[in-house]
Amino acid sequence: MKIKNSKGLGKFVIYLFFLFAIAPALNSTVMAVEFPSERFGGYSPRDNYNLDCGASGIMTGAMGRFGGWLDQLVVICRTVNPSTGVLGDEFTRGPVGGFGGNRDEIWRCQNGRVVTNISASYASFVHALSFGCARWIPENRQVEEGLAPSLPLNPLICTNNCRVDSFQCPGLRVGKALRGRSDIYINNFKIICDDWNQ
């Protein structure tokens, strides 16, 4: 039996392969787009920590240990129930940094809120940080629109040519991770914003 128009059949087979095998992979790559902030802190050529809440978690705060600078950092996360959108158990990522400092601080969003913006004072190292927490709407799997109010910055006065900057997660994205460089202090960090389930 002779098959007519074999070239056309070959093109059709290639199209089906693309449609069912390659296109879904490309689509998932496009959907999972991270939105990192600029670095807060001193310059470092590469990161050596990644405090990531993962696909099932959202940032809801952080813990730190201070002296004159931020010595140690821990990220606080909460799970998200994929069926209901309800925030679940709290868990942490970290610590990173050194063991100095003489004062502990905890920044935790109020219940039902998640991190959507961040502020920091810094020079060669990170001096202080703070978060803005937006209301989480479980049934929509997203945060309330608008700029969330920030928790207070570490009250210590930063006198070493400090800068103060902030970053708002774009759209309705949420804080997912802090990445950066640490040695005996937290040299720098950046917040990673993404969709809640990435």
C-alpha positions in Angstrom: 0.0 0.0 0.0 1.4 3.4 -1.0 1.0 6.3 1.4 0.3 9.6 -0.4 1.7 13.0 0.7 4.2 11.5 3.2 5.8 15.0 3.7 2.5 16.4 4.9 2.1 13.5 7.2 5.6 14.0 8.6 4.8 17.7 9.3 1.6 16.7 11.1 3.5 14.2 13.3 6.0 16.9 14.2 3.2 19.3 15.1 1.5 16.7 17.4 4.9 16.1 19.1 5.4 19.8 19.7 1.8 20.2 20.9 1.8 17.4 23.5 5.5 17.1 24.5 7.3 20.4 24.1 4.6 23.1 24.4 3.6 22.2 28.0 7.3 22.4 29.1 7.7 25.8 27.5 4.5 27.0 29.1 5.5 26.0 32.6 8.9 27.7 32.1 7.1 30.9 31.0 4.7 30.8 33.9 7.4 30.3 36.6 8.9 33.8 36.3 10.7 35.1 39.4 10.8 38.8 40.2 13.9 39.6 42.3 14.6 42.9 43.9 18.0 44.7 43.7 20.5 43.6 46.3 20.2 45.3 49.7 23.7 45.5 51.2 27.4 45.4 50.2 28.6 44.0 46.9 29.3 40.3 46.5 30.0 38.4 43.3 27.6 35.5 44.0 25.0 34.2 46.4 25.8 31.6 49.0 22.4 31.2 50.6 18.8 30.7 49.4 16.1 30.8 52.1 13.3 29.6 49.9 9.7 28.8 51.2 9.2 26.4 48.2 6.2 25.8 46.0 3.9 25.1 48.9 4.9 28.0 51.1 4.7 31.9 51.3 7.0 34.2 53.3 5.3 35.6 56.4 8.3 37.1 58.2 11.8 36.7 59.4 14.0 36.4 62.5 17.3 38.2 63.0 20.2 38.6 65.5 21.8 42.0 65.7 24.8 43.8 67.0 25.9 46.8 65.0 24.9 44.9 61.9 22.5 42.0 61.1 24.5 38.9 62.1 22.1 36.1 61.5 18.9 35.7 59.4 16.0 33.2 59.3 13.0 33.3 57.0 9.5 32.4 58.4 7.1 30.7 56.0 3.6 29.3 56.1 2.2 26.5 54.0 -0.8 27.1 51.6 -3.5 24.4 51.3 -3.8 24.0 47.4 -7.4 23.0 47.7 -8.8 25.8 49.9 -6.0 28.5 49.8 -6.0 28.6 53.6 -2.7 29.4 55.2 -1.4 26.5 57.3 1.5 25.5 59.5 4.5 27.8 60.0 8.0 26.7 59.2 11.4 28.3 58.9 14.4 28.4 56.5 17.9 29.1 57.9 19.7 30.3 59.8 22.5 31.9 57.8 25.2 34.2 58.9 27.4 34.3 62.0 26.9 33.8 65.8 27.5 37.4 67.0 25.1 40.0 68.1 23.4 40.6 71.4 19.7 41.1 70.5 17.1 39.0 68.7 14.3 40.4 66.6 11.2 38.7 65.1 9.2 40.3 62.3 6.0 38.3 61.7 3.0 39.3 59.7 -0.3 39.4 61.5 -2.4 36.3 61.1 -3.9 36.1 57.6 -1.2 38.3 56.0 1.8 37.5 53.9 5.0 39.4 52.8 4.6 41.5 49.7 7.2 44.3 50.2 10.5 44.9 52.0 12.6 47.7 53.3 16.2 47.7 54.5 18.9 50.0 55.7 22.4 48.9 54.7 26.0 49.9 53.9 28.8 47.3 53.6 26.5 44.9 55.4 22.8 44.8 56.2 21.8 46.9 59.2 18.1 46.4 59.5 15.1 45.1 57.5 11.4 45.3 57.6 8.4 43.8 55.7 5.1 44.9 54.4 2.3 42.4 54.9 -0.8 42.2 52.7 -4.0 40.4 53.5 -4.2 37.0 52.0 -7.5 36.1 50.3 -7.8 32.2 50.5 -10.7 31.8 48.0 -8.8 33.8 45.3 -5.4 32.4 46.1 -4.0 36.0 46.0 -3.3 39.0 48.2 -5.4 42.2 48.5 -4.3 44.9 46.1 -2.4 48.0 47.3 0.7 48.8 49.2 0.9 46.9 52.5 1.9 48.8 55.7 5.5 48.0 56.8 6.6 46.6 60.1 9.0 49.0 61.9 12.7 49.0 61.0 15.3 48.0 63.7 15.4 51.2 65.8 19.2 51.3 66.1 20.7 54.3 64.4 22.8 53.4 61.4 25.7 55.9 61.1 28.0 54.2 58.6 26.9 55.9 55.3 23.7 53.9 55.4 21.1 53.8 52.6 17.4 52.9 53.0 15.6 51.3 50.1 12.4 49.4 49.6 10.9 47.0 47.0 7.3 46.1 46.3 6.4 42.7 44.7 4.9 43.4 41.3 1.2 42.7 40.6 -0.3 40.3 43.1 2.9 38.3 43.7 4.1 37.4 47.1 7.5 37.0 48.9 8.9 33.5 48.3 12.6 33.6 49.3 15.5 35.7 50.5 18.8 35.1 48.7 22.2 36.7 49.1 25.6 36.4 50.7 26.6 35.9 54.3 29.8 35.4 56.2 30.0 36.5 59.9 27.4 39.1 59.0 24.6 39.2 56.4 26.5 40.9 53.6 23.4 41.4 51.4 20.1 39.9 50.4 17.3 40.3 47.8 13.7 39.2 48.0 12.3 36.9 45.4 8.7 37.5 44.5 6.6 35.0 42.5 3.1 33.4 42.2 2.0 31.7 45.4 2.4 28.2 44.0 5.9 28.6 42.4 
